[in-house]
Amino acid sequence: MRYDVAVIGLGCMGSAILAECACRGSRVIGLEQFQRGHTAGSSNGKSRMIRKAYFEDPAYVPLLLRAYDLWRKLEEVTGEDLLRITGLLMVGSEDADIIVGAECAAQQHDLPLEVLGAREIRHRYPILRIEDNEMAVFETDGGVIDPERAVEAHLRVAAAASAVLHFGAAMASWEPRGDGFMVQLANGTTIESRALILSLGPWLQKELEKLGLILRVQRNVQAWFTPATGEYVAGRFPAFLLDRKILPAPLYGFPDFGDGVKAAFHSLGACTDMVQFDREISQSRDIEPIVRATENWMPGAAATFRAAKACPYSLTPDGHFVIDHHPDHSGLILCGGFSGHGFKFAPVVGEICADLAFEATPRHEVGFLSLRRFGHS
C-alpha cells in the first residue's frame, strides 16, 4: 500500500508528527526500530522540563506558547495528566547565560518573570545554599512533562485517527521513487509514500553526515535520589536550573514526585555514537559529581542514590534544532538535533512537520531551524 506520509522513528517527535498527520485525514504509517515503550533513545526518564522564558533563543518562545496549548489539548483528548506546573527557579550570577537569556526572552515576548536577589531566594527557600553574588529568575509557568506517557498519548491519538503503527521495524534504507519514496526495512519488506519524515533522534547522525553536517551524540547521565528531608517534594519545591562557574555544566532537576529528586548536568558527557553508546553507570564517574553538585546547593536532596540512566543528546553545531526539507528531495523532511532541550516542543514540531509534508508553508516561523544556516538551501 502507498501512504501519503511515512514517519520513521516514533519517539517524542515522531509520535507527535504521526498523530498530527493522521488527524489531518491522511494515510500515514509510523515505523519504529524498537518495541513500543523502549528506553533506548531520548524519550524517557520520567520528567522533562518545560518553560517559556527560553534562554537559548527568544525565537523559540512563540513555539513554546503553542506547545503549552497543544499539551493541554492532548491531555483533554486522552484524559492523561501530562503537564505539571511546578514553577522553575533559575539561579546564577547576573551575567550567567540562563539569567541573561531568560530575561531577554521575557522582555521580548512580555512574559512574566520574577527576579529574586540572594536574600529573597534564602527567604523563600531557606534550605538552599545560595552564594552572595547569585540571583534568580522564577518562572511561574515552568513545569514538568511526563515523557513516557506523552509519547504513548500521541501514539494512541495517531492510532485512533487510523494511522498504521509498526514496532520492531527498522529502516535499512530509503530512496526516491517516482513522485515519492521507497523505504526498505531490515526484514526485506518495503513501504512507499509520497512524503517521508525522518525523526530518528540520535540515529539521524548518519543522515546528516551525508549532508556534511556533524551531529554529535553526547552521553548525559540523569540520576534519582531519595532526599533526607521533605523540603524537596513537589508542591513545596520547584524545578530548577543552576548555573554556577564552579560546576562543569549547568545543573538541572525536578522535585520529588514520588520517584525521588532528579538531577543531572545539562549537556555534559563524552561524545560517541549509538553503536558504541555506553549505558553502564559508574558511581565514581557518573553519580558522585552529581551528588556533590546537588548537595552543595540543595542539602539533603541527594542523600540516597536510587537509580540512573544514560540519555543520548543529539547536538547540532549551534545547539539548535534541524527541521527542514532535505536539500535534494523536497518530499523528505529531516527532524532532529534537539540538543537536549527539545522534548517540550514535540506537539508543535508535529504541526510544523505535518505542514512541510503537506507542502504547506509552516504556520510557525522556523527559518532559524532550517539547514540554510549550515550552508544548505
Protein Blocks (a to p, Z undefined) as FASTA:
>chain_A
ZZfbdcehjafklmmmmmmmmmnopacddddfbdehiakbmmgghiacddfblfkbmklm
mmmmmmmmmmmmmmmmnopafbccebjaddddfkbmklmmmmmmmmmnopacddddfklm
mmmmmmbccdfkbccdddfkgccddfklmmmmmmmmmmmnopacdehiacfbdcdehjbc
cdddfkopacddfbdcddehjmlmmmmmmnopacddddddddddddfbfklgghjaccdd
dddfkbmbdcdddddehnapadddehiacdddfklocfbdcfklmmmmmmmmmmmmmghk
lmpafbdcdddddddfkopacddddfklmkbccdehknopammmmmmmmmmmmmmmnopa
cfbdcklmmmklnopZZ
